[in-house]
């Protein structure tokens, strides 16, 4: 048995990222900056000689287009995986944090106090994390001894890293926010142990829009 090496990548920037709007499962496309970020990441991975066996991506366009840019450079066609979609945040999608607090103050306070409510009538964090872990288990069955890239969303990366650290869903704020095209590396050992090698590595951006993830509730 061999390790499985995961490179988790957040998608490139969108206009809603620039405006600090919660996206959730709204299909917001990459901005020109987001496309440039993806190209820089692709060039970095090629220069490092990463032996990428497969690229999986959320089917939302901002993630899948990022994956396509990587795939063109690395010579690997991305595969869509709906399990890696961002959290369903219901009616909060498109709102800024200030608007969420103003319109849904009671739910916001309960979330900040540690309750795991459906965000905006969508998913709870536990439901969100569970579907991500189901996707990981499918990958573990088919990619033993290989390195794969997963292009997804900031919340999805944080949910997975939370699990790797053995933390409860109420502790997700202990996981660093993830910037656009930030790389987080996790190795899965044959005994099932999760080893985090890095979180939110954005050195390839060299200052090209270094904003972090907006969502923190």
C-alpha positions, -999 to 999 in steps of 0.1 A, spaced: 0 0 0 12 35 -8 3 71 1 -22 92 -18 -11 128 -23 -39 154 -26 -34 189 -39 -65 209 -29 -68 241 -49 -93 269 -44 -107 283 -77 -95 316 -91 -110 349 -83 -145 360 -93 -162 394 -93 -182 383 -63 -149 376 -45 -138 411 -53 -171 424 -39 -169 401 -8 -202 384 -17 -211 349 -5 -213 327 -35 -223 293 -23 -236 273 -53 -243 303 -75 -225 297 -107 -203 328 -108 -176 327 -135 -139 335 -131 -128 372 -135 -99 380 -157 -78 381 -126 -90 347 -117 -79 333 -151 -45 349 -146 -42 333 -112 -50 299 -126 -24 303 -153 2 312 -128 -7 281 -107 -5 259 -138 29 272 -147 41 266 -111 29 230 -111 45 224 -145 78 239 -133 78 218 -102 73 187 -123 43 175 -103 33 140 -115 -4 146 -115 -24 115 -123 -59 131 -123 -77 164 -118 -111 165 -102 -131 197 -99 -164 210 -86 -188 213 -116 -194 250 -108 -178 271 -136 -153 290 -114 -138 258 -102 -141 238 -134 -126 266 -156 -97 268 -132 -92 231 -135 -94 233 -173 -66 259 -173 -45 236 -151 -53 206 -173 -43 223 -205 -8 229 -191 -4 196 -173 -19 175 -200 -47 161 -178 -84 165 -187 -104 175 -155 -133 154 -143 -164 170 -127 -173 159 -92 -205 175 -77 -194 164 -42 -168 191 -42 -193 219 -48 -193 248 -23 -218 247 5 -254 254 -3 -261 286 15 -296 292 2 -309 327 3 -276 340 15 -260 336 -19 -251 369 -34 -252 388 -1 -223 405 16 -216 395 52 -231 429 64 -263 421 45 -265 386 59 -261 399 94 -287 426 88 -313 403 73 -307 371 93 -294 384 126 -309 357 148 -295 328 127 -261 346 125 -259 349 163 -268 312 168 -241 302 142 -215 324 160 -225 307 193 -216 273 178 -249 259 165 -247 242 131 -277 256 113 -285 253 76 -269 284 62 -296 305 45 -319 274 45 -293 253 26 -268 229 42 -254 226 76 -216 224 79 -219 188 89 -239 179 58 -215 198 36 -184 181 52 -200 146 49 -205 149 11 -169 160 7 -156 131 26 -177 107 5 -159 121 -26 -126 116 -9 -134 80 -1 -142 73 -38 -108 88 -47 -90 67 -21 -103 36 -38 -89 44 -72 -57 65 -67 -35 45 -44 1 57 -48 -8 86 -69 -9 124 -68 -42 141 -77 -54 177 -79 -88 187 -66 -101 221 -77 -128 233 -54 -139 261 -31 -126 278 0 -153 263 23 -147 228 9 -110 230 16 -116 242 51 -142 215 58 -117 188 46 -88 202 66 -110 204 97 -117 167 94 -79 160 89 -72 178 121 -98 158 140 -118 189 149 -155 193 154 -175 213 129 -181 240 155 -143 247 154 -140 254 117 -128 290 123 -96 274 136 -88 265 99 -71 294 80 -91 311 53 -82 300 18 -71 325 -9 -80 321 -46 -58 294 -62 -43 287 -28 -28 251 -26 -33 229 5 -14 196 5 -26 165 23 -12 130 23 -33 100 31 -12 72 46 -20 35 41 -32 33 77 -57 60 70 -38 88 88 -42 123 73 -11 144 72 -14 181 63 18 193 46 7 229 38 -23 252 39 -31 280 15 2 283 -3 -2 312 -27 35 319 -34 28 316 -72 6 347 -71 34 371 -62 8 397 -50 -18 391 -77 -50 396 -57 -42 379 -23 -77 382 -8 -89 353 14 -122 335 16 -152 356 26 -174 331 43 -168 326 80 -201 314 95 
